[in-house]
Amino acid sequence: MSDFLKRARVAEQQMRALFPATPLQRNDHLSAMYGADIWLKREDLSPVRSYKIRGALNAMGKALAADPSRDLFVCASAGNHAQGVAFTSRHFGVRGVIFMPVTTPQQKIEKTRIFGGDNIEIRLVGDYFDDTLKAAQEYCEAEGGHFLSPFDDTDVIEGQASVAAEIVSQLGRAPDLVILPVGGGGLSSGVTKYLGATAPETALRYVEPAGGASLRAALDAGHPVTLDRVDNFVDGAAVARIGAMTFDVLKEIDPAHLLTVPEDRICLTILDMLNVEGVVLEPAGAMSIDALKDLQDDIRGKTVICVTSGGNFDFERLPDVKERAQRFAGLKKYFLLRLPQRPGALKDFLQILGPDDNIARFEYMKKSARNFGSVLLGIETSQPENFDLLEQRLEEHGFAFSDITDDETIAEFVV
């Protein structure tokens, strides 16, 4: 047995002092939908509702074993890693200083404070994470603390590998396929190393958000690169640069086994799991399930494990999730409508709406010296094809309009 396997199994056993193994649950809904035997590894049900507690616990425990007098641990995070560090700081009775961006939602700040209690201090620094990270590292060096990386650390990778150890033990056999979400690569590299050694017959598929495909960029370049732009919607996996240590493990994967999924489609999966199964997942936690849509022709009759990596979902985001899901499904569109400034014009427009067309937004910007006014119009409907009929009727009645649903520049300012 390799040293890595031994350390990962020791990490798994040490976690039992803090929390039981997260459930591995067969999901009848997904199994029926895809004609496969689909199981969810529910990391969203850990004490901090994500797998991040594993790496933090293992890394902190090993640091204390090497130097029992160590008392200061530092991290930079706006989310799940912060909560994992807070929880383990309280568990070990050490001081944790957690740097978070000033823009971090209050809900996440309070949750981190609850997990850490009197053992942690939260410092809000910087509008952007890079500024927060720099401040945390400078403070750590000045104070002689131990910096806890969210993913690019051998002890963290070992801790995340305990997910794979639990899967094999709970299932009682090696699954045919495991689908892994990818952010910085801590979870995916740990599980890859573990299963590669213990269950080489198990296939692996990796999934990352289209707006944060740092592993894809690294595979293309042959080394980690920093993305010019990141869509932070999938905040648990939207990483601008894959870790150096994690990429050293993942660089050998077949690029065809790496999937990128659109953020708006992930929203459909979040709503489906919430409405049908009552399972609350954050965007990163839903990625492995969303990837089933791209794998459905390959998984029929197979045993598939989806790692649901986190469930720290702020319900204030639900309207945005619903909005993005509707737009992806073609059930909601936005138009700029040119409306004549004459009595009855609005009535004429309303009469051409179909029976399933609902006005979700209507902003009329009247210009007193003009013959036409501009209207920002949001329409929801029951079937995507209804929009073809609506646009046809608009043209027949002489209404000038522009579909701005997919115009990112305009939508960013007005939608």
N, C-alpha and C positions, 0 to 999 in steps of 0.2 A: 504494500500500500504506500502511495506517495505521501510525502510530508504534507502536501496541500490537503489531501483527503483526510488525513489524521487531524489536522488543525480545524478543518471545516466541521468534522464530526464532534470534536471537542467543543467548538463554538456552539453547535446545536444543543448539546447536552447542557452547557452552561446557561443557555437561554431558558431552560425549563425552570430555573430558580426565579425567573422574572415573569414568564408568561407561557401558557401551553402552546403546542404547535397550532398554527393557524389552520382552519378547516380546509380539507380538500373535498369539494362537494360536486356530485354529478348534477348537471343542469338539464332537466328534462326538456325545457323550452328550447334551448339551443341544440340539444341532441336531435330533437324532432325536426327542427328547422333545417339542419344540415345533414341529416342522415348519418350521424356519427355519434360516438360515445364521448361526450364533451364534459370535462371536469373543470371547475374553477378552483385555483389555489388562492384562497381568500386572504391575501395580505392586507386588504382593506379592513380586516377584523383584528389586526394586531392592537396592542394597547394604545398606539398612537395612530392607528388607522393607516399605516403604511409599513412597508418592509424596512424602512430606513432605521428602525430601532435596532435591527440585527447588526448592521455594520458599526453603528455607534457603540453598541454594547460590547462587541468583540474588540474593537480598537481601544476603547477606554479601559476595558478589563486587562488587556495585555500590557498597556502602558503602566497601569498601576501595579501589575505583577512584576514588571521590570524595575519600578521605582515606587514603592509604597508611600513615599513621602510626597509624591506629586499631588498637587492640590488645585491646579488651574488648567482648565480645558477651554479652548476657544474655537468657535466656528463662525462661519458666515452663511446665512441661509434665510430665505424668505418663506420657507414652507416646511416640508416633511422632515428634512435633515435637522432643522432647528428643534422640532418637537422630539425627535429621537434623542438628540443630545441632551435636551432638557430632562427627559424622562430618566435617562441613564445617569445623569449628574445627581439627581435626587436618589437614585438607587444606590450609587456608590458613596453618597455623602460627600461629594467634592464640589468645588466651585466651578460653575460654567458661565462663561461670558459669551453671549450670543449676539452677533452683529446682524442687524436686519436693515434693509433699505427703508428710508423714511416713508416711501410709498406703500409699504406693506399694509394690507387690510387689517383693521383693528381686530377682527375675529381671529386671525392667525396669531397676532401678537398675544392676545389674551389666552388662547389655547396653549401656546408655548409657555406662558407664565404659569398656568395651572399645572402643567406637567412637571415643571421644574421647581415650583414653590420657592422657598427661601434659598435654595441652592444655586439659583441662576440670577444673572443680571442681563437685561436686554438693553442693547445700545442701538439706537436708530441713527444710521449714518448713510448719507448719500442718496441721491435720487435713482441711481443705477447700480446694479449689482457689482459691477467692476469696482466702483468706488467703495462699496461696502466691504468687498473682499480685501482690497488693499488696506483699508483701515484695520480690519480684523488681523491680518497678517503682521502689520506693523505693531499693533498692540501686543500680540502674542510674543513676538520677538523681544520687545522691550521689557515685558513682564516675565519672560522665561516660562511661558505656558506651553502646553502641548496642543498643536493645531489639529483639529479633526476634519479631514477632507471628506466631502460628501460621497466621493466615489474613487478618486485616484490614490488609493492607499491599499497595500497588500492585506492589512488586517481588516479593512472594510470589505474588500472583495471576499475574503474568507467568511466573514459574517454573513454576507448576502448569499454565499453558496449553501448555507444551511437551508435555504428554501428548497433546493434540489434534494438534499438529504431527506427532508420531510416528505417530499412528493413520492420518492421511491418507497419509503417506509409505509406511507399511508395507502398508496395504491396497491402495494404488495407485488408489483411487477414493474418493468420498465414500460412507460407509455410509448406509443408510436411517434407522437409529435408533441413538442412543448413550444408554445408561442411566448416570446419574451419581449416586453417593452424595453426600449433603449433610450436612455437620456445621456448621462455621463459614462455609462457602461459598467457600473459596479455590479448591479444585479445580473446583467446578461453575461458578463465575463466570468463571474463566480459560478453561475449555473452551467455555463459552457464547459468550464474546467472540470467541474464535478461530474457531470453526465458523460463527458468525453472519456473519463476514466472508468466510470462504473456502469454506464449503459450506452456504449458506443453505437448500439443499434437504434437508439432514439434519435429521430430527426429533430432539428431545431430550426425555428423560423424567428426572425427578428423584425420588430416593427418600430418605426419612429415617425414623429409627426412631419408632415411635408414642410412645415415652416421652421423646422429645427433639425434637419437631416444631417447632423454632424458626422455620424458614422459613415453614411453614404459618401460624403465629401472626403473623408479620410481614406476610404477604400479606393476612391477614384485617384487620389493623389499619392497613395502609398504611405501616407503619414498623417498625423492629426493636423488639421487646418482650422482656422477660425472663420466661421461664417460671417459674411458682411452684414447680414440681417437675420434676425430671429423673430418669429411670431410667438409671443409669450402666452398664447391662449392655453396651450398644453403645458402649463407652468411646471409640472412635475417631470417633464422630459424635454423641455425646450432648452437645450444646452448648445452654446455657440461652438464649443470645442470638446470633442471626445477626449477622455483622459489618456495620458501616455501609457500608463500601466494597463489600463483596460483595453486599449487598442492593441497592445502587444499580444493579448489573448485573442481578440476578435479579428485581427488582420488576416487570418487564414480562412475566414468563412467565405462561402460562395456568395458573390454579390447578388446572385439570383435568389438567394434565401433571405435577403433583406427587403422588407416592404416599407414603403412610405404611404401613409394614409392622410387624407385631407382633414383638416381640423373640423370643417363643417359636417363631414360624414360621421366623425367621432361623436358629434352632438346627437345625431340620430340614435347611435348606440347607447349613449347615456340615458336618453329619454326612454328607449325601449326597455332597458334594464330597470329603470325606475318605475315605469308604468306597469310593466308586465310581471316583473320579478320582485319589485320592492327593494332592489339592491341599489344603494347609493354609491356611485363611483365618480371620482374626479376624472378629468379628461385623460390624464396619463394612465389611470387605472382601467379605463375602458378600451385602450388601444389594442390589447391582445384579442379581445372579443371582436372588435371592429375588423380586425385583419381576417377573421373567418370569411368575410364576404369575398376576399380575394383568393381564398384557399379552398372554397367550397367544392371545386371539381377534384381536388386532390385528397380530401379527408374523409370521403364517404366510407363508412364501415370501420374507421380507425378510432383509436383511443387518443384523444387530444386534450392536453392540459393548457388552459389559458391562465397566465399569472395576472390576477387583478391586483395591481401593485399599490393602489391607494384609494381611499374613500374620503379624503378631506375636501369635500365639496361645499363651497359657500352658496347657500340657496339664494343669495342675492344675485348670483350669476344665472339663475334659472331662466329668466326672461331672455337673456342673451343667447343661452344654449338653445332655447326653443326657436328664437329668431333665425339662428344660423342653420338649424336643422330644417326648418321650413324652406329656407332659401335653397339649400342643397337639394331638397326633394322636389324643388320646382313648384312649391305650393304658396310661395309668397314672392311678390316682385314689387319693385319700386319704379315709378315713372316720373318724368317731368312732363306735365301736360300743359299745352297752350290753350287756355280757355278764353273765348271771346268775352269781352266786358259789355254784356248786354243782358237785359232782363230775360230770364228763362234759360240761359246757357247752362247753368248748373243742373236744372231740371232735365234738360236734354241729355246731359251726360249721364245722370243717374238712371235714366230709362234704358240705357244700352248695357248696363251691367247684367251679367247672367244671374240665375237664381242662386248659385253657390258662391258668387263673388261678394266678398265683404270688404268694406273700406276700413283699413287698419290705421291709416294716417292720411290726413288731408290738410295741407297748409297752402292757403291762397295768398299770394303776394301781389296785391293790386298796385298797379302803376297808374296814377291818375291821368297822365297825359298820353296813355297808350290805348290801343283798341283791344289788346289781348293782355291777359295776366298769366303768370306762371304758377302752376300748382305742383307741389310735391305730393305725390300720390302713392300710398302703400296699399296693395290689394292682396288679400288672402283668399284662397279658393280650395276646393276639395280634390281636384284632379289637375295635373300639369297642363293637359290639353285644353283646359278652359281658357288659358291665357291666349292660345292661338285664336280662339273664337272672339275673345274680347278685343284683341288687337285688330282683327278683321273688321269688327263692328266700328271701332274707333276710326279706322281708315274710311269706311263706307260713309260715316257721318261727318267726315272732313275735320276730325280732331287731329292736330299735330301733336306728336308725343315722342319721347325717347325713353328706352328701357335703360335705366342706370343701375340695375341690380348688381351687375358684375363689374361696374366701373369703380375700382378701389379708391381712386382719387376723390371722386364726387361723394361716394358712399361714406368715406371717412369723415367728411365734414357735415353731411346732412342726414344720414341714416342713423 
